[in-house]
Amino acid sequence: MDKDDIEKWSKRYDDEYEQRLHAIQDDLYTALHDRGYLTQDEVVDAIRWKLDAQDGRRSGNIEKVRKLPEEFIEKVTETALLVEDPKVQASTLDSIPGVGAATASAILTFYDPENYAVGDRYLMDEFLDKDRTMGISDYPKILQALQDRNPGGYDLRTVEKAYWKRYTVKNDVGNW
């Protein structure tokens, strides 16, 4: 995609982005920057954000997180931000039962949208030609693909939104 396409598709994403999901994203960004970690309720919100249209998976993952001690969640989310390696960071967040690679990528994106993007099966298919759930080792590859396709001047989240939205429209999936 060129700059015009990135702007067109990311704008379409933003225009269709539900306010309640935007509020979660903003709240988690603020929490991560103000405190440097997430609470149990905030990790639940990240799961709600990432798995919004997947009731069964969302409920099961929230239940797993709710069984964990608050301090564990706070320490793990804080620890994940101590390094600048997306594979290590995603793997650290993935150690929280109920948080998978895609939700970990969302948390990292909320923390730093300049350098991180939300990964999922659609981007796996778009960039890596693999129709399957994203794994931890796939996340750096998706970030690199987004960097390689950035026509300049955009944060990775903006590029990701454009590619994600175009993919979902083209393939009639991921409608929310």
Salt bridges, closest charged atoms under 4 A:
ASP14 OD1 - LYS161 NZ 2.73
ASP15 OD2 - LYS11 NZ 2.83
GLU16 OE2 - ARG12 NE 3.04
GLU16 OE1 - LYS165 NZ 2.50
GLU18 OE1 - ARG20 NE 2.81
ASP26 OD1 - HIS22 ND1 3.68
ASP41 OD1 - ARG66 NH1 2.54
GLU42 OE1 - ARG35 NH2 2.32
ASP45 OD1 - ARG48 NH1 3.26
ASP52 OD1 - ARG20 NH1 2.89
ASP55 OD1 - ARG58 NH2 2.64
GLU63 OE2 - LYS67 NZ 3.66
ASP120 OD2 - LYS50 NZ 3.90
GLU126 OE2 - ARG166 NH2 2.99
ASP131 OD1 - ARG121 NH2 3.34
ASP138 OD2 - ARG132 NH1 2.74
GLU160 OE1 - ARG157 NH1 2.77
